[in-house]
Every structure is written in structure tokens, then in C-alpha cells.
Amino acid sequence: MSKLDEILVMWEKDSIINSSEVGSELINIPKLHSKYLNILSHYRLLIKEIEIKYNKLHLLKFEYYQGLLDPSEMKVRGWIPLGIKLVKSEIPKYLDADDDLIKLTAQKKLYEEIVYVCESIMKEINNRGFHLRSYIQWQQFITGSN
């Protein structure tokens, strides 16, 4: 199960409001906020980390595809010499199709989706107090109490 799936399952459980314990639900809002804010912050930082890794690797791969990368650097990274000379205009196509860069891009996209989900959850948590107060007012209206 991916981390995104785990977060969605957590939210599925956390999003349930026990209407018989409205007071407890109100008290629980800051805990939920803290929980998802920590996750959100963690993945925002991971995105920054991935961006840095991507930029460094992109430069190395650019030098590799240009034929300018030092052979000892290629050996350390386990890369074999390309064996062909690329025209500068061809290099972006190779960079776009590079498995190492694709892997980092996919990881970043996953983290961005987790951030989006957490931001959506945070909005719902921020509105939870309003929803609970509306529910209390509705119950008071139904029962005829003030």
C-alpha cells in the first residue's frame, strides 16, 4: 500500500463524525489538524529535496549525454559510455526519456499528490468546527430548545 493510500485510509477513518459526541469531536479538531499538518509539512520538504536531487542529476545527465562527463564519474555511478555523439538539440529528448530522471519525476508527482490531498484534508478540518456548530444548531431547532 502506498503512502498516499495510507493517508486516504487514515482520513476515511478520521473524517467520520460521531454525532453523539459532538463535544469530543470539537476537542479532536486540533489533534487532526496537527496530524495532517505534520504529514503535509513532511511531504512539502520531500518535494524540495527531490527538486534538488533532480536538478543535480539533470546536470550530470546533460553532461553525460553531451559526452563531457568524466569517465571516473561515470564509473562511480555505474553508467557506461553512451557510444554515440548526440547533437545538442537531441539531448532534451534523451533527458526526457532517462529512467533515472523519470523515477525522480514520478516520485515528485506522488509527493505533490500527497500534498494536494493533505491540503484538501486540512481545509475540511478547518471547516469541521463550523459543520459541528451547524449540526448543534440544527439539533436545537429540531428539538425546539434554545
Contacts in CASP RR format, 6 or more apart in sequence:
PFRMAT RR
TARGET T0000
AUTHOR 0000-0000-0000
METHOD contacts of the structure
MODEL  1
MSKLDEILVMWEKDSIINSSEVGSELINIPKLHSKYLNILSHYRLLIKEI
EIKYNKLHLLKFEYYQGLLDPSEMKVRGWIPLGIKLVKSEIPKYLDADDD
LIKLTAQKKLYEEIVYVCESIMKEINNRGFHLRSYIQWQQFITGSN
1 9 0 8 1.000
2 110 0 8 1.000
3 110 0 8 1.000
3 114 0 8 1.000
4 110 0 8 1.000
4 113 0 8 1.000
4 114 0 8 1.000
4 117 0 8 1.000
7 39 0 8 1.000
7 114 0 8 1.000
7 117 0 8 1.000
7 118 0 8 1.000
7 121 0 8 1.000
8 117 0 8 1.000
11 36 0 8 1.000
11 117 0 8 1.000
11 121 0 8 1.000
14 32 0 8 1.000
14 35 0 8 1.000
15 124 0 8 1.000
17 25 0 8 1.000
17 128 0 8 1.000
17 131 0 8 1.000
17 132 0 8 1.000
17 135 0 8 1.000
18 24 0 8 1.000
18 25 0 8 1.000
19 135 0 8 1.000
22 132 0 8 1.000
22 135 0 8 1.000
22 136 0 8 1.000
23 132 0 8 1.000
25 128 0 8 1.000
25 132 0 8 1.000
26 129 0 8 1.000
26 132 0 8 1.000
29 125 0 8 1.000
29 128 0 8 1.000
29 129 0 8 1.000
32 125 0 8 1.000
32 128 0 8 1.000
33 122 0 8 1.000
33 125 0 8 1.000
33 126 0 8 1.000
36 118 0 8 1.000
36 121 0 8 1.000
36 122 0 8 1.000
36 125 0 8 1.000
37 122 0 8 1.000
39 114 0 8 1.000
39 118 0 8 1.000
40 115 0 8 1.000
40 118 0 8 1.000
40 119 0 8 1.000
40 122 0 8 1.000
43 111 0 8 1.000
43 114 0 8 1.000
43 115 0 8 1.000
43 118 0 8 1.000
44 115 0 8 1.000
46 111 0 8 1.000
47 108 0 8 1.000
47 111 0 8 1.000
47 112 0 8 1.000
47 115 0 8 1.000
50 104 0 8 1.000
50 107 0 8 1.000
50 108 0 8 1.000
50 111 0 8 1.000
51 108 0 8 1.000
53 104 0 8 1.000
54 101 0 8 1.000
54 104 0 8 1.000
54 105 0 8 1.000
54 108 0 8 1.000
57 100 0 8 1.000
57 101 0 8 1.000
57 104 0 8 1.000
58 95 0 8 1.000
58 101 0 8 1.000
60 69 0 8 1.000
60 73 0 8 1.000
60 77 0 8 1.000
61 94 0 8 1.000
61 95 0 8 1.000
61 98 0 8 1.000
61 100 0 8 1.000
61 101 0 8 1.000
62 91 0 8 1.000
62 95 0 8 1.000
63 69 0 8 1.000
64 74 0 8 1.000
64 79 0 8 1.000
64 82 0 8 1.000
65 82 0 8 1.000
65 86 0 8 1.000
65 91 0 8 1.000
65 94 0 8 1.000
65 95 0 8 1.000
66 86 0 8 1.000
66 88 0 8 1.000
66 91 0 8 1.000
67 82 0 8 1.000
67 85 0 8 1.000
67 86 0 8 1.000
69 79 0 8 1.000
71 81 0 8 1.000
74 80 0 8 1.000
74 81 0 8 1.000
86 94 0 8 1.000
95 101 0 8 1.000
140 146 0 8 1.000
END
